[in-house]
Amino acid sequence: MEIFVDADACPVIKIVEKVAKEYNLPVTLLCDTNHILRSEYSTVKCIGAGTDAVDFALINLCKRGDIVVTQDYGVAAMALGKGAYAIHQSGRWYTEENIDHLLLERHLSKKARRSSSKYHLKGQSRRTEEDDKRFERAFRELIEKCLRERKEI
């Protein structure tokens, strides 16, 4: 089992590395050429800056049983399709039960933004310590679930 992080502007990299290190799990951080990442623990892969290049590289690397950390619902859907697990930086697990609804919400939001120049979304609120704790709890639970399921196979 490996952990792959869609690392462009990802606020939970340090948490992912800390927890992965405790479980002795390898981590790969994927970013585009517009971001510079360094890590003493993870493998860093810098992918060309083309549209969705990082997303497709991540999906090509991940396999059944791996964990993908991403805020992109499309990447999460493709990871689930390959039998991998996916988690949002908020700590929400992407599942077969919720991914279709999330993709529909994304589509409707995008459609609404295009149809009205007056439609403005506020940016994300500032990340809090509680957000980090919630992510870490959910991430640990996901790793434990993955490890249990590997033993059952």
C-alpha positions, 0 to 999 in steps of 0.5 A: 500500500502506498499513499499518493498526494495531489500535492499542489496547494495541499495543506495536509502534507506534513500530517500525511507524512507524520502518520505514514511514517508511523505506519512505515508507509511510502508516500509520493507527493505529485506536483506541477512545475509551478510548485517546488516541494522538498521532503525528507520522507516522501518521494517527490514527483514534479510533473509537467505543468499541462492541464490535469497532468498531475491528476493523470500521473497520479492515477497512472501510478496508483493501484488497488489498495493505495490511498489518494489524498486529493481535493479534486472529485474527478481524481477521487472518482478515478482512484475509486475506479481503480480500487484505491481509497481516496480522502479529501483534505477535510478528512471526508472519505470519498466512497462509491456511495458519495462520489456521484453526488459530489461530482454532480454538485461540482458540475452544477456549481460550475454551470451556475458560475458560467451562467451568471457573471454575478455569481460569486463563490467565497474562497475557502475559509482559513484552515484551523487546528481543528481541521487538521485534527479532523483530517488526521483522525480520518486519515488514521482510520482510513489507513487502519481500514486498509490494513485490516482489509489487506489482512482479510485477503 
